[in-house]
Amino acid sequence: MGPKGRTILRRIRMAFLVVLAPSLVGLFFYVYIDVLHLQLPKTAHLRREHARWEARLEVMDSRLSLYESALKGLEQRDDELYRSIYGLTPIPAQIRNSGLESASVSSGLLDSLGANSKLRSTILSIDALTKRTYIQSKALSEVEMVARQAGDMISCVPSVPPLLPHKGAFRLSSGFGVREDPVYGGTARHKGQDFAAPKGTPVYATGDGVVVKARFQFRGYGNEVIIDHGFGYQTRYAHLNTIEVREGMKVGRGDRIGTVGNSGKSTGYHLHYEVLYMNSQRNPMNYMDINMPETEYRAMIDKRVESSPLGKMSSTSELLNRSRTR
């Protein structure tokens, strides 16, 4: 065979190899992957990495579930116990869950990055949990601040009778609960405790606080005083004859704030006394010892008089001359 023939033969062999080689390679991969169900080294490595990350995500999700459960329990105790003890309002659900508001934005960002559903769910859970934890930390900081003032709470909670517990000085008339309306008839809910007493009988503050209402009126409660004691507590003193305090004035337990009268919707001389906790009326009898020794009560009044910077004056004169920033 001449040189020309050998050249042609080499070209035929090259063309054959060019055509056959890809087919052989394809056949190899077919047998390797589809028949023998084996994986290429790189594919096997990527699958192992993917499996490891899947395992890590499952562990992370499990821990997040535990953290979420613990946080939920803390939020519940905060609302039902810690905040309740100190008269703080529960944290609204819309505030506690405010961390979920950015979920749609984060989800769109993750979609654009190509994150799979499990990774997206985990990232969103971490984001929401982080924001809820921040809100709860702020809530506990508020409880801590109030707790540091817990000593003041003892003197603020209304815990004594509003009148001197002198034998025969007053009579417990209408109690807390449903009763017959003394003016219009029919049943009605009585929101406080009535103390029937002679006109002019002194009325005393039952806990430390600030006077938030002191007004004269002819209807309803008549002449009334409302004291805000903080920690969720308020007290109302109604149907007074005289009011001896002003709005904005700080008062202490045992300070004289007025006298028994018959003003407003009333059928006789008496004091209508209410205890409100978190804006809800409670039975005043649960907050006082009606049989408190008279000597102890008088000592409380005397202590308030002695604490006046003006000397031993009557509590009425002291209150009328005391500045708002005692």
Secondary structure as the mmCIF struct_conf table of DSSP 4:
data_model
#
loop_
_struct_conf.conf_type_id
_struct_conf.id
_struct_conf.beg_label_comp_id
_struct_conf.beg_label_asym_id
_struct_conf.beg_label_seq_id
_struct_conf.end_label_comp_id
_struct_conf.end_label_asym_id
_struct_conf.end_label_seq_id
HELX_RH_AL_P HELX_RH_AL_P1 PRO A 3 PHE A 29
HELX_RH_PI_P HELX_RH_PI_P1 TYR A 30 VAL A 35
BEND BEND1 LEU A 36 LEU A 36
HELX_RH_AL_P HELX_RH_AL_P2 PRO A 41 ARG A 77
HELX_RH_PI_P HELX_RH_PI_P2 ASP A 78 TYR A 82
HELX_RH_AL_P HELX_RH_AL_P3 ARG A 83 ILE A 85
TURN_TY1_P TURN_TY1_P1 TYR A 86 GLY A 87
HELX_LH_PP_P HELX_LH_PP_P1 LEU A 88 PRO A 92
HELX_RH_AL_P HELX_RH_AL_P4 ALA A 93 ARG A 96
TURN_TY1_P TURN_TY1_P2 ASN A 97 ASN A 97
HELX_RH_3T_P HELX_RH_3T_P1 SER A 98 LEU A 100
TURN_TY1_P TURN_TY1_P3 GLU A 101 SER A 102
HELX_RH_AL_P HELX_RH_AL_P5 ALA A 103 LEU A 113
TURN_TY1_P TURN_TY1_P4 GLY A 114 GLY A 114
HELX_RH_AL_P HELX_RH_AL_P6 SER A 117 ALA A 147
TURN_TY1_P TURN_TY1_P5 ARG A 148 GLN A 149
HELX_RH_AL_P HELX_RH_AL_P7 ALA A 150 CYS A 156
BEND BEND2 VAL A 157 VAL A 157
BEND BEND3 VAL A 160 VAL A 160
BEND BEND4 PRO A 162 LEU A 163
TURN_TY1_P TURN_TY1_P6 LYS A 167 GLY A 168
BEND BEND5 ALA A 169 ALA A 169
STRN STRN1 ARG A 171 LEU A 172
BEND BEND6 SER A 174 SER A 174
BEND BEND7 PHE A 176 PHE A 176
STRN STRN2 GLY A 177 GLU A 180
TURN_TY1_P TURN_TY1_P7 PRO A 182 TYR A 184
BEND BEND8 GLY A 186 GLY A 186
STRN STRN3 THR A 187 HIS A 190
BEND BEND9 GLY A 192 GLY A 192
STRN STRN4 GLN A 193 ALA A 196
TURN_TY1_P TURN_TY1_P8 LYS A 199 GLY A 200
STRN STRN5 PRO A 202 TYR A 204
BEND BEND10 THR A 206 ASP A 208
STRN STRN6 GLY A 209 ARG A 215
BEND BEND11 PHE A 218 ARG A 219
TURN_TY1_P TURN_TY1_P9 GLY A 220 TYR A 221
STRN STRN7 ASN A 223 GLY A 230
TURN_TY1_P TURN_TY1_P10 PHE A 231 GLY A 232
STRN STRN8 TYR A 233 ILE A 243
TURN_TY1_P TURN_TY1_P11 GLU A 247 GLY A 248
STRN STRN9 LYS A 250 VAL A 251
TURN_TY1_P TURN_TY1_P12 ARG A 253 GLY A 254
STRN STRN10 ARG A 256 VAL A 260
STRN STRN11 GLY A 261 GLY A 261
BEND BEND12 GLY A 264 LYS A 265
BEND BEND13 THR A 267 TYR A 269
STRN STRN12 HIS A 270 TYR A 277
TURN_TY1_P TURN_TY1_P13 MET A 278 ASN A 279
STRN STRN13 SER A 280 ARG A 282
HELX_RH_3T_P HELX_RH_3T_P2 PRO A 284 TYR A 287
TURN_TY1_P TURN_TY1_P14 ILE A 290 ASN A 291
HELX_RH_AL_P HELX_RH_AL_P8 GLU A 294 GLU A 306
TURN_TY1_P TURN_TY1_P15 SER A 307 SER A 307
TURN_TY1_P TURN_TY1_P16 PRO A 309 LEU A 310
BEND BEND14 LYS A 312 LYS A 312
HELX_RH_AL_P HELX_RH_AL_P9 SER A 315 ASN A 321
BEND BEND15 ARG A 324 ARG A 324
#
